Amino acid sequence: MIRRALTVAAALAVLHALIALPPRPDQLGWLAWARPTPELAVLLLLALALGRGLAGTALRLAVTAVLGLVSVLKVADLAMLESLGRRFNPVADLPLIDASVRLIAGSIGVPAATAAVVGAVLATLLIVVSLWWAMGVLLRLAPARIGLRGVALAFGVLALAATATVPRHGIAAFAPATASFAIDRTQLANRTITELRRFREMALVDDTAGLADPLGLIDRDVLIIYLESYGRTSFDTPIFADLHLPTLRTAQTVLEERGLAMASGFLTSPTHGGQSWLAHGTLSNGLWINDQTRYQAALASGRQTLFHRAAQAGFRTAAVMPAIVRPWPEASTMGFQRILAAPDLGYRGLPFNWVTMPDQFTLAATDRLLRDGSDPRRLFAQIALISSHAPWTPVPRMLDWDQLGDGTVFNEMAQEGDPPNVLWRDRDRVREHYRDTIDYTLQAVLDYAARQGDTPPLMLLVGDHQAASSIGLDDRRQVPMHVIGPPHLVERTLGWGLTPGLIPDPASPVIDMERLRDMFLRNFSGGADVAPA
């Protein structure tokens, strides 16, 4: 009798733990596990009512499948909120699993990444097996056969549970937390499918298709440079602003002395904490691409990106992508005529953990491989810098540009400091490293701009997204944008509401990133008027 009672208690504890598991990191704690779980009472009553026959087996299968899936989705929410600052989308985020595994492998090593994958698979199996066992224990408490009373009781319990989850006044009144979570995830999946269908229709509409002489006002190279994890927090969060603002002010003075003009503002990024390619796709397509499903829809839509338009205007287009270490077939649909991935940039030094090479080397390689004067055509290139990508260790330092060579000069620097598994034990230290890598990236790209000589390119520096909220201390999706180049081109962007210089006015209008493609095309095409923000 005691053994049976302990078994039943263990089964109830398993079910309670999975039902009570909160989907947000800030809800974790003993209070979460102490919370009453009405769903458990429903499961117990249904098990007693349906008995051990076919109906009971069907209940066991249904609970194992549904509650197992909900538990996995909760864990995915916890992981996404901690790493990317947003919740998991069961439709749009499934394609990210492979990218996430590769990021983990680059940050903490292949053995640790393999262990994490195996652990995730085992945890999922453990959840499923535990649910199957726990429901089996509850069903054994029921009588062998059920009568009309049992059937009536089962329907009554289901009706009560359904009534409790009916939304009232915009909220699920009296709804059990797990049931509400399951309903919310189902509705999110349905919305995503609907939005994906709508997005595919939007991708076929392009108001700039009839522009005359696209980009005809630009008489030089154009470089769109993404600064990884560079967000608005660099301007108004003291731990970051106290270092980054002086760097920007110093660089502004130097660039002014070189005869360059500057204008800066803020954009709203479609992503937060990661997934830089969503920001890249949003800017180049002129459509809001905030998840992987919409990103893939854009690739399949045949929409003309900013780089397609540049190629049609006679530019040679390229993408400099030091984070790309594997084949990238999607690039063929993005308008790039040449791809320089990590192996193509000539770096022979040691990696900085996940970061394949320092930003200074990437910029130098861009000039060496794409801007050496061997091709008279103007260049229109995307450059994605990555030194300020997590895990933010070790922190690079600027070297003399003439001494970079094949990158082996960075080897000693690449082995300095603590590895990620040590650094990440202290979140304050992580924030300091994040701050310092952003400052390094700013130094590298602004010093690069100052070195461009008599025919400097038109440069558009864009933060791709803010760092995760736990690191950047900022939930906003706002990122900085700096336009740097000759005065006659930069002044055409002032109508966007930008502030002259490298430090935007805090009150300046925040531009949605997807508008930038069309604004750029309209402002710099032949006969164009300056487009308002």
C-alpha positions as CSV (number, residue, x, y, z in Angstrom):
1,M,0.0,0.0,0.0
2,I,2.8,2.4,0.9
3,R,4.7,1.6,-2.3
4,R,1.6,2.2,-4.4
5,A,0.9,5.5,-2.6
6,L,4.5,6.6,-3.3
7,T,4.2,5.7,-7.0
8,V,1.0,7.7,-7.3
9,A,2.6,10.6,-5.5
10,A,5.6,10.4,-7.9
11,A,3.3,10.4,-10.9
12,L,1.4,13.4,-9.7
13,A,4.6,15.2,-9.0
14,V,5.9,14.6,-12.5
15,L,2.6,15.9,-14.0
16,H,2.6,18.9,-11.7
17,A,6.2,19.8,-12.5
18,L,5.6,19.8,-16.3
19,I,2.3,21.6,-16.0
20,A,3.7,24.2,-13.7
21,L,6.9,24.8,-15.8
22,P,6.7,28.5,-16.6
23,P,7.6,29.7,-20.1
24,R,9.6,32.8,-19.0
25,P,12.9,33.0,-17.2
26,D,11.6,35.7,-14.8
27,Q,8.9,33.3,-13.6
28,L,11.3,30.6,-12.6
29,G,11.6,29.9,-8.9
30,W,9.9,28.0,-6.1
31,L,6.7,30.1,-6.4
32,A,6.3,28.7,-10.0
33,W,6.4,25.1,-8.7
34,A,4.1,25.9,-5.8
35,R,1.5,27.4,-8.1
36,P,-1.8,25.3,-8.2
37,T,-2.3,23.5,-11.4
38,P,-6.0,23.0,-12.2
39,E,-5.0,21.0,-15.3
40,L,-3.7,18.2,-13.0
41,A,-7.1,17.9,-11.3
42,V,-8.8,17.7,-14.8
43,L,-6.4,14.9,-15.8
44,L,-6.9,13.0,-12.6
45,L,-10.7,13.2,-12.9
46,L,-10.6,12.1,-16.5
47,A,-8.4,9.2,-15.7
48,L,-10.8,8.0,-13.0
49,A,-13.8,8.5,-15.3
50,L,-12.5,6.9,-18.4
51,G,-10.9,3.8,-16.8
52,R,-8.4,1.4,-18.2
53,G,-10.0,0.5,-21.5
54,L,-9.7,2.0,-25.0
55,A,-10.9,5.4,-23.8
56,G,-8.2,5.5,-21.1
57,T,-5.5,4.5,-23.6
58,A,-6.6,7.3,-25.9
59,L,-6.4,9.7,-23.0
60,R,-2.9,8.5,-22.2
61,L,-1.8,9.0,-25.8
62,A,-3.4,12.4,-26.0
63,V,-1.9,13.7,-22.8
64,T,1.6,12.4,-23.6
65,A,1.5,14.0,-27.1
66,V,-0.1,17.4,-26.1
67,L,1.5,18.0,-22.7
68,G,4.8,16.7,-24.1
69,L,4.7,19.2,-27.0
70,V,3.7,22.0,-24.7
71,S,6.5,21.2,-22.3
72,V,9.1,21.3,-25.1
73,L,7.7,24.6,-26.4
74,K,8.0,26.1,-22.9
75,V,11.7,25.0,-22.7
76,A,12.2,26.5,-26.2
77,D,10.6,29.8,-25.0
78,L,13.0,29.8,-22.0
79,A,16.0,29.3,-24.3
80,M,14.9,31.9,-26.9
81,L,14.1,34.6,-24.3
82,E,17.5,34.2,-22.6
83,S,19.5,34.1,-25.9
84,L,17.5,36.2,-28.4
85,G,15.2,38.3,-26.2
86,R,12.0,36.9,-27.8
87,R,9.7,33.9,-27.6
88,F,9.9,30.8,-29.7
89,N,7.6,30.7,-32.8
90,P,6.8,27.0,-33.5
91,V,6.3,27.7,-37.2
92,A,9.0,30.2,-38.0
93,D,11.8,29.2,-35.8
94,L,12.2,25.5,-36.6
95,P,14.7,26.2,-39.4
96,L,16.9,27.9,-36.8
97,I,17.8,24.7,-35.0
98,D,20.8,23.9,-37.3
99,A,22.1,27.5,-37.1
100,S,21.8,27.5,-33.3
101,V,23.8,24.2,-33.0
102,R,26.5,25.7,-35.2
103,L,26.7,28.9,-33.1
104,I,27.0,26.8,-30.0
105,A,29.7,24.7,-31.6
106,G,31.6,27.9,-32.5
107,S,31.3,29.4,-29.0
108,I,31.9,26.4,-26.7
109,G,33.3,23.8,-29.0
110,V,32.0,20.8,-30.9
111,P,32.1,18.3,-28.0
112,A,30.0,20.7,-25.8
113,A,27.6,21.4,-28.7
114,T,27.2,17.7,-29.3
115,A,26.6,17.1,-25.6
116,A,24.0,19.9,-25.7
117,V,22.2,18.3,-28.7
118,V,22.2,14.9,-27.1
119,G,21.0,16.4,-23.8
120,A,18.1,18.1,-25.6
121,V,17.1,14.9,-27.3
122,L,17.4,12.9,-24.1
123,A,15.4,15.5,-22.2
124,T,12.6,15.4,-24.8
125,L,12.5,11.6,-24.5
126,L,12.5,11.8,-20.7
127,I,9.5,14.2,-20.8
128,V,7.6,11.8,-23.2
129,V,8.5,8.7,-21.2
130,S,7.6,10.4,-17.9
131,L,4.2,11.5,-19.1
132,W,3.4,8.0,-20.5
133,W,4.4,6.4,-17.2
134,A,2.6,9.0,-15.0
135,M,-0.7,8.7,-16.9
136,G,-0.4,4.9,-16.7
137,V,-0.2,5.1,-13.0
138,L,-3.3,7.3,-12.8
139,L,-5.3,5.1,-15.1
140,R,-4.5,2.1,-12.9
141,L,-6.4,3.8,-10.1
142,A,-9.6,3.7,-12.1
143,P,-12.1,0.7,-12.2
144,A,-11.6,-1.8,-15.0
145,R,-14.9,-0.8,-16.6
146,I,-16.8,2.5,-16.8
147,G,-20.5,3.1,-16.9
148,L,-22.7,5.9,-18.0
149,R,-21.8,7.9,-14.9
150,G,-18.1,7.7,-15.9
151,V,-18.9,8.9,-19.4
152,A,-21.0,11.7,-18.0
153,L,-18.3,12.7,-15.6
154,A,-15.7,12.7,-18.3
155,F,-17.8,15.0,-20.5
156,G,-18.6,17.2,-17.6
157,V,-14.9,17.6,-16.8
158,L,-14.1,18.4,-20.4
159,A,-16.9,21.0,-20.6
160,L,-15.7,22.6,-17.4
161,A,-12.1,22.8,-18.7
162,A,-13.3,24.3,-22.0
163,T,-15.4,26.9,-20.3
164,A,-12.5,27.9,-18.1
165,T,-10.4,28.8,-21.1
166,V,-12.9,30.9,-23.0
167,P,-11.4,34.4,-23.5
168,R,-13.3,37.2,-21.8
169,H,-12.6,40.8,-22.3
170,G,-9.4,40.0,-24.1
171,I,-7.9,37.6,-21.6
172,A,-8.5,33.9,-20.8
173,A,-10.6,34.4,-17.7
174,F,-9.8,31.8,-15.0
175,A,-7.8,29.9,-17.6
176,P,-5.2,27.4,-16.2
177,A,-1.7,28.7,-17.2
178,T,-0.6,25.7,-19.3
179,A,-3.9,25.6,-21.2
180,S,-3.6,29.3,-21.9
181,F,-0.1,28.8,-23.1
182,A,-1.1,26.0,-25.4
183,I,-4.0,28.1,-26.8
184,D,-1.6,31.1,-27.3
185,R,1.0,29.0,-29.2
186,T,-1.7,27.5,-31.4
187,Q,-3.0,30.9,-32.2
188,L,0.6,32.1,-32.9
189,A,1.1,29.3,-35.4
190,N,-2.1,30.1,-37.2
191,R,-1.2,33.8,-37.4
192,T,2.2,33.0,-38.7
193,I,0.8,30.8,-41.5
194,T,-1.7,33.6,-42.4
195,E,1.0,36.3,-42.3
196,L,3.3,34.1,-44.5
197,R,0.6,33.9,-47.1
198,R,0.1,37.7,-47.0
199,F,3.9,38.3,-47.1
200,R,4.3,36.3,-50.3
201,E,1.7,38.6,-51.9
202,M,3.4,41.7,-50.6
203,A,6.7,40.6,-52.0
204,L,5.3,40.8,-55.5
205,V,4.5,44.5,-55.1
206,D,7.3,47.0,-55.6
207,D,6.6,50.7,-55.9
208,T,10.2,51.5,-57.0
209,A,10.1,49.2,-60.1
210,G,9.6,52.1,-62.4
211,L,12.3,54.4,-61.2
212,A,14.4,56.0,-64.0
213,D,18.2,55.6,-63.9
214,P,18.3,53.6,-60.6
215,L,21.2,54.9,-58.3
216,G,22.4,57.1,-61.2
217,L,23.4,59.9,-58.8
218,I,26.1,57.8,-57.1
219,D,29.5,58.3,-58.7
220,R,31.5,55.9,-56.5
221,D,31.5,52.7,-54.5
222,V,28.8,52.0,-52.0
223,L,29.5,50.0,-48.8
224,I,26.6,48.9,-46.6
225,I,28.4,47.7,-43.4
226,Y,26.5,46.0,-40.6
227,L,27.9,46.4,-37.1
228,E,27.0,43.3,-35.1
229,S,24.9,43.8,-31.9
230,Y,25.3,47.6,-32.2
231,G,22.2,49.1,-30.7
232,R,20.7,52.3,-29.2
233,T,21.9,51.2,-25.8
234,S,25.3,52.5,-26.8
235,F,23.9,56.0,-26.7
236,D,21.9,56.2,-23.5
237,T,22.9,53.3,-21.2
238,P,25.8,54.7,-19.1
239,I,27.9,51.5,-18.9
240,F,28.1,51.6,-22.7
241,A,27.6,55.2,-23.6
242,D,30.4,56.4,-21.4
243,L,32.8,54.5,-23.7
244,H,31.1,54.6,-27.1
245,L,30.2,58.3,-27.2
246,P,33.8,59.6,-26.8
247,T,34.9,57.1,-29.5
248,L,32.2,58.5,-31.9
249,R,33.1,62.2,-31.0
250,T,36.8,61.6,-31.7
251,A,36.1,59.9,-35.0
252,Q,33.8,62.6,-36.1
253,T,36.5,65.2,-35.6
254,V,39.0,63.1,-37.7
255,L,36.4,62.5,-40.5
256,E,35.6,66.2,-40.6
257,E,39.3,67.0,-41.0
258,R,39.4,64.5,-44.0
259,G,36.5,66.4,-45.7
260,L,33.9,63.7,-45.1
261,A,30.3,64.5,-44.2
262,M,28.2,62.4,-41.7
263,A,24.6,62.0,-40.8
264,S,23.1,59.7,-38.2
265,G,19.8,58.4,-36.9
266,F,18.0,55.4,-35.6
267,L,16.3,52.5,-37.2
268,T,13.8,49.9,-35.9
269,S,15.3,46.5,-36.4
270,P,13.1,43.4,-37.0
271,T,15.1,41.3,-34.6
272,H,16.5,41.5,-31.1
273,G,19.4,39.6,-29.6
274,G,20.4,37.7,-32.7
275,Q,19.4,36.5,-36.2
276,S,21.3,39.2,-38.0
277,W,20.2,37.9,-41.4
278,L,16.7,39.1,-40.7
279,A,17.9,42.7,-40.5
280,H,20.0,42.2,-43.6
281,G,17.0,40.8,-45.5
282,T,14.7,43.5,-44.2
283,L,17.0,46.3,-45.5
284,S,17.8,44.8,-48.8
285,N,14.2,43.6,-49.6
286,G,12.3,46.6,-48.3
287,L,10.0,44.3,-46.4
288,W,9.6,43.6,-42.7
289,I,11.3,40.2,-42.2
290,N,11.1,39.4,-38.5
291,D,11.2,35.6,-38.6
292,Q,12.7,32.7,-40.6
293,T,9.5,31.9,-42.4
294,R,9.2,35.4,-43.9
295,Y,13.0,35.3,-44.7
296,Q,12.6,32.1,-46.7
297,A,9.5,33.5,-48.3
298,A,11.5,36.6,-49.4
299,L,14.2,34.3,-50.9
300,A,11.5,32.4,-52.9
301,S,9.5,35.4,-54.0
302,G,11.8,36.7,-56.7
303,R,11.7,40.2,-55.3
304,Q,14.4,42.6,-56.5
305,T,16.7,43.5,-53.6
306,L,18.7,46.7,-53.4
307,F,21.6,44.6,-54.8
308,H,19.7,43.5,-57.8
309,R,18.9,47.1,-58.5
310,A,22.6,48.1,-58.1
311,A,23.6,45.4,-60.5
312,Q,21.1,46.6,-63.1
313,A,22.6,50.1,-62.6
314,G,26.0,48.9,-63.6
315,F,27.5,48.3,-60.2
316,R,29.3,45.0,-59.4
317,T,27.7,43.6,-56.3
318,A,29.3,41.6,-53.5
319,A,28.8,40.3,-50.0
320,V,31.7,40.1,-47.5
321,M,30.5,37.6,-44.9
322,P,33.3,36.5,-42.5
323,A,30.7,34.5,-40.4
324,I,29.8,32.2,-43.4
325,V,31.9,29.1,-43.2
326,R,29.6,26.7,-45.1
327,P,28.0,26.8,-48.6
328,W,25.5,29.6,-48.9
329,P,23.3,28.8,-51.9
330,E,20.6,31.3,-50.8
331,A,23.0,34.1,-51.8
332,S,22.2,33.5,-55.5
333,T,18.7,34.9,-55.0
334,M,19.9,38.0,-53.1
335,G,21.5,39.9,-56.0
336,F,25.2,39.3,-55.1
337,Q,27.5,38.6,-58.0
338,R,30.4,37.7,-55.8
339,I,30.5,36.1,-52.3
340,L,33.5,36.4,-50.0
341,A,32.9,34.0,-47.2
342,A,35.3,33.3,-44.4
343,P,37.6,31.0,-46.4
344,D,37.8,33.5,-49.2
345,L,39.2,36.4,-47.2
346,G,42.7,35.0,-46.7
347,Y,42.7,35.0,-42.9
348,R,45.2,32.4,-41.6
349,G,45.2,33.5,-37.9
350,L,43.4,31.9,-35.0
351,P,39.7,32.5,-34.6
352,F,38.3,34.5,-31.7
353,N,36.1,31.7,-30.5
354,W,33.0,31.9,-32.7
355,V,34.3,35.0,-34.5
356,T,36.3,33.8,-37.4
357,M,38.5,36.9,-37.8
358,P,38.7,40.5,-36.4
359,D,36.8,43.3,-38.1
360,Q,39.9,45.2,-39.0
361,F,41.1,42.3,-41.1
362,T,37.7,41.9,-42.8
363,L,37.8,45.6,-43.8
364,A,41.3,45.3,-45.0
365,A,40.5,42.2,-47.0
366,T,37.5,44.0,-48.6
367,D,39.9,46.6,-50.1
368,R,42.5,44.0,-51.0
369,L,40.0,41.8,-52.8
370,L,37.3,44.1,-54.1
371,R,38.7,47.6,-54.2
372,D,42.2,47.2,-55.6
373,G,41.5,49.2,-58.8
374,S,41.5,46.2,-61.1
375,D,37.9,46.5,-62.0
376,P,36.7,50.0,-63.2
377,R,33.1,49.3,-62.3
378,R,31.7,50.8,-59.1
379,L,31.2,48.4,-56.2
380,F,28.0,48.0,-54.3
381,A,28.8,45.7,-51.3
382,Q,27.4,44.4,-48.1
383,I,29.9,43.8,-45.3
384,A,28.8,42.0,-42.1
385,L,31.3,42.6,-39.3
386,I,31.3,40.1,-36.5
387,S,33.8,41.0,-33.8
388,S,31.1,42.2,-31.5
389,H,29.1,38.9,-31.8
390,A,28.6,36.8,-28.7
391,P,30.4,35.3,-26.8
392,W,32.5,38.6,-26.8
393,T,35.8,37.0,-25.8
394,P,38.6,37.6,-26.4
395,V,38.4,41.4,-27.2
396,P,40.4,42.4,-30.3
397,R,42.6,45.5,-30.4
398,M,43.5,47.8,-33.3
399,L,46.8,47.2,-35.1
400,D,48.7,49.1,-37.7
401,W,46.8,48.5,-41.0
402,D,50.1,47.8,-42.8
403,Q,51.0,45.0,-40.5
404,L,47.9,42.8,-40.8
405,G,49.4,40.4,-43.4
406,D,47.6,37.0,-43.4
407,G,46.2,37.6,-39.9
408,T,48.6,35.5,-38.0
409,V,49.6,38.7,-36.2
410,F,46.4,38.3,-34.3
411,N,47.3,34.8,-32.9
412,E,48.5,36.0,-29.5
413,M,45.5,38.3,-29.1
414,A,43.1,35.5,-30.0
415,Q,44.3,33.4,-27.1
416,E,44.0,36.1,-24.4
417,G,41.4,36.3,-21.7
418,D,39.0,33.7,-20.3
419,P,37.2,31.3,-22.5
420,P,33.4,31.7,-22.8
421,N,32.5,29.0,-20.3
422,V,34.5,31.0,-17.7
423,L,33.5,34.5,-18.7
424,W,29.8,33.7,-18.8
425,R,29.7,32.8,-15.1
426,D,29.7,36.5,-14.4
427,R,27.0,38.5,-16.3
428,D,28.6,41.8,-15.4
429,R,31.9,40.8,-17.0
430,V,30.0,39.7,-20.1
431,R,28.5,43.2,-20.4
432,E,32.0,44.7,-20.1
433,H,33.3,42.5,-22.9
434,Y,30.3,43.3,-25.0
435,R,30.9,47.0,-24.5
436,D,34.6,46.7,-25.4
437,T,34.0,44.6,-28.5
438,I,31.4,47.2,-29.8
439,D,34.0,49.9,-29.1
440,Y,36.6,47.9,-31.1
441,T,34.2,47.6,-34.0
442,L,33.5,51.3,-34.0
443,Q,37.2,52.1,-34.0
444,A,37.9,49.7,-36.8
445,V,35.1,50.9,-39.1
446,L,35.5,54.6,-38.4
447,D,39.3,54.4,-38.9
448,Y,38.7,52.5,-42.1
449,A,36.4,55.4,-43.3
450,A,39.1,57.9,-42.5
451,R,41.6,56.1,-44.6
452,Q,39.7,56.2,-47.9
453,G,41.6,58.9,-49.6
454,D,40.4,61.3,-52.3
455,T,37.5,59.3,-53.6
456,P,35.9,57.9,-50.5
457,P,33.0,55.5,-50.9
458,L,29.5,56.2,-49.7
459,M,29.2,54.2,-46.5
460,L,26.1,53.2,-44.7
461,L,26.9,51.9,-41.2
462,V,23.9,50.0,-39.6
463,G,23.5,48.2,-36.4
464,D,21.8,44.9,-37.1
465,H,20.1,44.5,-33.7
466,Q,20.5,45.2,-30.0
467,A,22.2,42.6,-27.8
468,A,20.0,40.3,-25.7
469,S,18.2,42.3,-23.0
470,S,20.2,40.6,-20.3
471,I,23.4,41.9,-21.8
472,G,22.4,45.2,-23.5
473,L,20.1,46.2,-20.7
474,D,17.6,47.4,-23.3
475,D,14.4,45.9,-24.6
476,R,14.1,48.3,-27.6
477,R,14.7,47.2,-31.1
478,Q,16.3,50.5,-32.1
479,V,19.7,50.5,-33.8
480,P,22.0,53.3,-35.0
481,M,22.6,54.3,-38.6
482,H,25.5,56.4,-39.8
483,V,25.9,57.7,-43.4
484,I,29.5,58.7,-44.2
485,G,30.9,60.0,-47.5
486,P,31.3,63.1,-49.7
487,P,29.1,66.0,-48.7
488,H,27.1,66.1,-52.0
489,L,25.8,62.5,-51.4
490,V,25.4,62.6,-47.6
491,E,23.3,65.8,-47.8
492,R,20.7,63.9,-49.8
493,T,19.9,61.8,-46.7
494,L,19.3,64.7,-44.3
495,G,15.7,64.7,-45.5
496,W,15.3,61.4,-43.7
497,G,15.4,63.2,-40.4
498,L,19.0,62.4,-39.7
499,T,21.3,64.5,-37.5
500,P,24.6,65.8,-39.0
501,G,27.6,64.0,-37.4
502,L,27.9,60.6,-35.7
503,I,25.7,61.2,-32.7
504,P,22.0,61.3,-33.5
505,D,19.6,63.6,-31.7
506,P,17.7,61.5,-29.1
507,A,14.5,63.1,-30.4
508,S,15.2,62.3,-34.1
509,P,12.5,60.1,-35.8
510,V,13.1,56.4,-35.7
511,I,12.8,54.9,-39.2
512,D,11.5,51.4,-39.8
513,M,14.4,49.5,-41.3
514,E,12.3,48.1,-44.2
515,R,11.8,51.7,-45.5
516,L,15.5,52.2,-46.1
517,R,15.7,50.3,-49.4
518,D,13.1,52.4,-51.1
519,M,14.3,55.7,-49.5
520,F,17.8,54.9,-50.8
521,L,16.6,54.1,-54.3
522,R,14.4,57.2,-54.5
523,N,17.1,59.6,-53.2
524,F,19.9,58.4,-55.4
525,S,18.1,57.6,-58.7
526,G,18.4,60.0,-61.6
527,G,16.1,63.0,-61.3
528,A,15.1,62.0,-57.7
529,D,13.9,64.4,-55.1
530,V,15.1,63.9,-51.5
531,A,12.7,61.5,-49.9
532,P,11.3,62.5,-46.5
533,A,11.7,60.2,-43.5
